[in-house]
Amino acid sequence: MQQINLFIIAISLLLFAPSCSKDDPTPEEDQEEVGTAKLIFTEVERELHNGHFHYNDIENPEVEEVVFGGDQMLPPVDAHLHLYVGKTYRLELFATDFAGRETRQTFIDRHDIHQAFILKNPTGSLEGTMEYVYADRDVDNNEVNVGVTGYLTVAEEADTFVLRYVLRHLNPGVKENISVDDWSNSNFMQFTGANDLDLKVEVHLVGEHGHDH
């Protein structure tokens, strides 16, 4: 009988004793794992002031956007953007992780290991055809160069080509060797790391006389 009583007491202790497990939340998934991505080109005014440019919003701007999805981050099959010579566009990346959380701020917060490059596919430079300036700011409103936000000015017309937007996750210390002039560096792979995003979309740079398609 004594053994039975001891068994009942032991079971009771197991059922009613307070849990000793930690209340710490499970670590969040890395928000650099991108589930969706979108590039938006919004026309702005570029104004020269004291030797440098200011970029101002305008009424009824031209807006071009493309959404990328699927395992390969592909655009819609008919995606084809028209950008016009002499115009400047604010180019913005919007992205979410696989849990649906907005993730572009993550890249800005980790600006020391991220950099965007804008190229002709597969690795051709756009220098001379376009001009680009980084326009990212961290939570303290300090300028940081990532490429989540930037300004793209069309300098010359060009037949349809595939524009490639690469957001590179750099190895520690590599970014120190990258300048703002490397935005279209066709040898960007020299900056060791891996690509968080590699987005491609057809673009036509249209001259002042427009186009017929």
N, C-alpha and C positions, 0 to 999 in steps of 0.2 A: 504493500500500500504506500509505503514511504517513497518508493521509486516512482510510482504513478504520480504522486503529488509533486515531486521534484520535476517530472516531465511537464506537467501542466504549468508550473511556475515558469519554466524555461520558455515554453511556447508563448506565454503571456508577455514575457519581457521582449521577445522578438517582435510581437505584433504591436505593442504599444510604446516601445522605447522610441524617443525622438531620433530623427535621422541625423547622422553625422556627416552627410554629404555636403560639399561646398555649395554655396549659393551663387558663386561666380557665374556670369553668363558665358555661354559657349562663344568662342572667338568668332567674329564676323568673317564671312567669306571675303576674299580679296576682291575689291570692286574694280580691279583692273581687268577682270575676266569679262569681256564685252559681249553682251547678248544682242544689242541692236545699235546701229549707228546712223547718223544723218548729217549730211553737209548742207549748209544753207549759205547761199550767196545773196547778200542784200546790198543793193546799190546805195552808195553814200556820196557825199561831196568831199572832195579832197581840196583843201585850201592851204596855199603856201603862206606861212607866217614866220617872219624873222628867220628865214633860212631852213625851216623845217615844216612838215605838213601837219595840219590838223584834219581830222576826219569827222564830218558832221552828218547826222541823220537828215533825211529829206522827206518831204511829203510824197506819198504814193510811189515809193521806190519800186524798181524792178526787183523781183525776188525769184531766184531759182533754187530749188532744193532737190535732193535725191536721198532716198532711204535705202539702206543696205541691210540685208537680212540673210538668214540661212547659215548653214555651217561655213560657207565660203565667203560670207559677207558680200554678196553680189547685189548690184542695183537691179531695178526692173529691166526687162529685156528691151524696152523701147526708150530707156533713159538717154537723153541727148540734150546737153545744155548749150545755150547761146549766151556768150559774154561779149561785150561790145568794146571796140577800141576807144580809148580815151576815158572809159568809165572805170570807177573804183568800186570794189565790192568788199563788204565785210564778210569774211569767210569764217564760219563758226562750225565747230564740231559739237554735236549733241550725241550722247551715248548713254546707254543703261547697261547694267550688269545682268547676269542671268536671273537675278531675283527681282529685276525691274527697277532697281534703284539707280538714280541719276549718278553718273560716274565721272563726268568731265572734270569736276572739282578735284577728284582724286589725282588726276594727272597734273593739275596746277599745284596742288599741295606737295606733290613729289617732283617739282620742276627740276630738281638737280639730277634726275635720272630719266627725263623725258624730253623729246624734241621731235617736232613734225618737220617733214620734208615734202616738198611739192614738186612733182617731176612729170615728164612725159614717160609713159610706159614704154619699155620696161625701166630704163634708167637714164633717159635723156634729160638734159637740163632745160628749164624754161627761161633761164636768164636771157634778157634781151627781148623776149616776147612778152614777158610779164614782169612786174615788180611786186615785191611782197615785203611787208613789215610785220613782225610779231607784235601783238597787242594784249598780252595776258597780264593780269594783275592778281597778286595773292590776296589773302584775307586782310592784310594790312595795307592794301592798295599800292604795294610796291610792284614795279615793272619786273616781269619774269618772262623769259623767252621759252615758250612751249609750242604754240601753234594751235591751241584749242580755239583761240580767237586771233585773227590777223586781218590785214587789209591787202587785197590783191588788186593791182592796177593793170589793165590790159594795154600794152604798148604797141603791139603789131597784130595785124590779122593773121590768121592761120587756118588752114583746112582742118577738118575734123581729126582729132587725135584722142588718145586715151590719157586723161589726166590721172595721175597717181598720187594719192595722199597717204603718206606713211607716217604713223606715229610710232617712234622707236623707243623702246625701253633700254636704256643705256647701262652698261656696266659702271660701277662706282668710279668716279674720277674722270670718266671719258668726256663729260660735257664741258670740262674746262678747256678742251681743245676745239670746241665748236664756236664759230662766230655767227652773227646774224646774217652774214653774207653766204653762209652755207645752206640757206633755206632750199635751194634747188641744186645742191651738190650731187652730181650723178654718181659720185663715188661715196655715197653716204654709208655704205656697208663698212667702210673703214672705221666708223665710229661703232665699236663693238658693242653687241647687245642682241636683242631680239625685237621683233615687231609686235607691238600690241594691236596695231591695226594696219591693214594694207588695202586701201579702198581705191577702186578704179571706176571711172565713168567717162563716157565720150563727151568731149567739149569742142565747140566750134567758136573760134575767135573771129567775130564779125566786124568787117570794116565799116566806114561811115555810110556806104551806100546800101548797107543791109544785106539780105540774102533772099533767095527765092525758094527756100524749103523750110 
